[in-house]
Amino acid sequence: MLISTKHRTELPEIMDDFTLEGEILRDALDKIAKINQLLGGNKLTLLGVKTLLKNVAVDTEITIVDVGCGNGDMLRTLADYGFKNNFKLKLIGIDANSFTINHAVNLSKKYSNISYRCENIFNEAFTELKYDIILSTLVLHHFKEDEIIEILTVFYTNARLGIVINDLQRSLIAYRLFQLICFVFQLSEMTKKDGLISILRGFKKEDLIRFSEKLNFKKYTIEWKWAFRYQWIISKI
């Protein structure tokens, strides 16, 4: 099968359906979190947060919002980091799927500083939310370009310190690697299909530079990281 990564695909993903629920979704959320952890995705986002917190006093309360939080794995990673390093972190997970939010709540019961909200990020309630840092891990690629511009505008307006984005490189090698991962981990058909489409909806570095210039971001870095990810840190400090 001939695969082109020249342009972003607009094919939909099954998990774009916010009414999706059940054991298949729960299994997909947990396996996506596990794979992201194994491939260094959580570490990559955490490094971005550390960059923005570099000159922040540890006794300052920092609000961090994770958009498209999935099962809350990244927030629990941040909470553990905060406890270990004496940071006062207030962590908020946002997802538009109520089943996903309920699953994340159940997995995060021992973390008193993590809360969750079932919200569509295009709704007014979200656009009025203020925070110090906002995270987008494997989420931005789900949107079309005009939506990405709208989302990033809100992020940048409402963040005090900055934005940390961790998302997929659109690459044929990444596509073939994920096919291998699907085989090794025996992923469900839904996870396999969505994962391959996600890569084709991912980004080239020039896409992220173009977004940065269009939105007039003054301070940002874009770095390629394993496994076929871009770490895009947008700083306001």
Secondary structure, DSSP 8 states (H G I E B T S, - for coil): -----SS------GGG-TT--SHHHHHHHHHHHHHHHHTTHHHHHHHHHHHHHTTS-TTSEEEEEEET-TTSHHHHHHHHHHHHTT-EEEEEEEES-HHHHHHHHHHTTT-TTEEEEE--TTSHHHHT--EEEEEEES-GGGS-HHHHHHHHHHHHHHEEEEEEEEEEB--HHHHHHHHHHHHHHT--HHHHHHHHHHHHT-B-HHHHHHHHHHTT-SEEEEEEETTTEEEEEEE--
